[in-house]
Amino acid sequence: MISDILIPFLAIALAELGDKTQLSVLLLSMKARNHLSLLLGVMLAFLLVDGFAIVVGSWITRVIPLEVLKVASGAVFILFGLLILRELGKKEESEDDVNYDKNPFVSGFLLIFMAEWGDKTQIASALFATKYDPWLVLVGMMAALGLLSVTAVYLGRFLIARLDKRLITKVAGVLFILMGLSFLAL
């Protein structure tokens, strides 16, 4: 029973460490004001996408071609990158002005929801569910992704307080666009 949780936890934690989704959460946390809302959106997306994989397995790639899912994910990353870079063209905003960060829950949810379809975490979750108790796999998977996401959110909060915000905005925008283009190239 403990292996049904521990093996998926360790495998998914190691697979996601430094992955594009964790980098995305880190970058979004640097732009968000409400980090708890961001984290909740990210975790809901992980639960839905990877939970769906556990329940349905690889069925989705038979219904919607993986190439279509990758193109949609790439487009979402590029859109986020362009929205981030668009901030640079605007005049300095006051603290009361809001931008795409108006709802970090939705931003985090949409980005992770689109990025995780066909990702190694989703595939691993489906495969683990064929060998181990699916509910325990879900617990192990969510624990791993939760730990990594909390770390990314708080690392982002730490970095934004110490680095130049305009430089972070430029780097974040370019990285999102590059990640989106990498989806389209695969």
N, C-alpha and C positions, 0 to 999 in steps of 0.2 A: 504493500500500500504506500509506504513512504517513497519507494522508487517511482511510483506513478506520478508523484509531485516533483521529486528531486531531479530526476533525469530530464524532464522537459524544462524545469527551471534552469538548470545549469546549461543545457544545450542552447536554449533560447537566449539566455543572458550573454553567453559567449558570442553567439551569432549576431546579436544586435549591438554589442559593444562597439561604438564607433561607426555604426551603420548610418545610412542617409536619414532614416527616420529619427534617430537620436540627435543627429546634427540639426535636423529641422526643428526639433523641439527646443534645442539649445538656442538656435537663432530666433525662433519665435519668442522665447522667454526674454530675450534681450529687448524686444520691441513691446512686450505686453506690460500693462500696468497691473492687471489682475492675474497673478500667477496661478492661483487656485482654480480659477475659471479655465485657464489654458490647460492645466493638468487634467481637469475633469473632462474636457473635450477630447483630449488626446487619449485618455483611458477608455472613454466610451467608444471611440473609434477602434481602438485595439480590441476591445471586448466584442464589438459587432463583427469586425472583419475576421479576426482570428477565431473567435467563438463560432462564427459561421463555418469556418474551415473545419473546425472540429466536428460540427454537426453534419455538414454536408460533404466534407472531404474535397476532392478536386472537381466536383460536379460543375462549379462555376466556369472553369476553363473549357468545358465541353459546350456550354451554352453561349458564353461570351468569349471569343478568342483572346488568348493572352496578349496578343499584339494590340488589340483594341484597348484592353485594360492598361497596357503600358503607355500607349499614346495619350489616353485620358489622364493618367498620372503625370506624364511629362508636361502636358498642357497646364495642369494645376500648378506644378512647380514653377513653370515659366511665368504664369500669371502672378503668383505670389512674388517672384523676383522683380517683375515689372512694377508691381504695386509698391514694393519697398523702394525701388530706385526712383519712382515717381516722387517720393517724398523729398528727394534731394533737390528737385526743381522748384519746389514750393518755397515760399518765404518761411522764415522761422515761425513755427507754430507756437502759440501760447500753450500753457499746460492744460487749458480748458478745451483746446481744439482736439478733435478726434480724427483718426484716419482709419485705415483698414483694421486697426487694433480696437475698433469700437466694441467688438465682441470677440475676445480671445478664445472663448469656448468654441465658437463657430470656426474661427481660423484654425485652431488646433485640430478640431474634429475633421474638417474637410481635408486638410493637408494629409493627415495620417490615414484617414479613411481611403483616400484615393491612392496613396503611396503604398499601402500594404497589400492591395490585391495582387496576387501572384508573387509576393515577396517570399523570401526563404522562411520567414517566421510563420507565415500562413501555411505554407507547404509543410513545414516541420510539424506544426500543430495538427494538421490533418493526418500526417503519418504517425505521430505519437498516439493519436486517438484510435488508430487501428490496433495498437499493441497494448495500450494501457487504458485504465478507466477514464473515459472522456471527461467526466466532471473533475477528476483529480488533475488531468492534463490542463484543463482550463485554469484551475487554481495555480498550478506551477507556472504556466505561461503568463498569467496576469500578474503574479508576484514578481517575476523577472522583469516584465515590461514596466510595471509600476516602479520598481526600484530604479531602473535605468532612467525612466522619465522624470522622477523626482530629482534625481541627481542632475540631469540635464537642465531642468528648470532652475534649480538653485545655483548651478554653475553659471547659467546665463545671467541671473540676478547679480551674482558676484562680479562677473566680468563687466557688465554694463555700468556699474558704479565706478569702475577703474579705467575704462577705455574711452577714447573719443567717439562720441555718438555718430558723427558724420562718417567716420571711417568704418564703424560697425555697420552702418546702413549700406554703404557701398559694398563692403565685403559680403554682407548677408544677401543683398540683391543679386550680385554676381553668382554667388554659390547656389542660390535657388535656381537661377537660370541654367547654370551648368548641370545641376542635378536633373533638371527637366530635359535638357538636351541629351543627357546620358540615357534617359528612358527611351527617347526617340531613336537613339543610335543602336539600341540593343535589338 
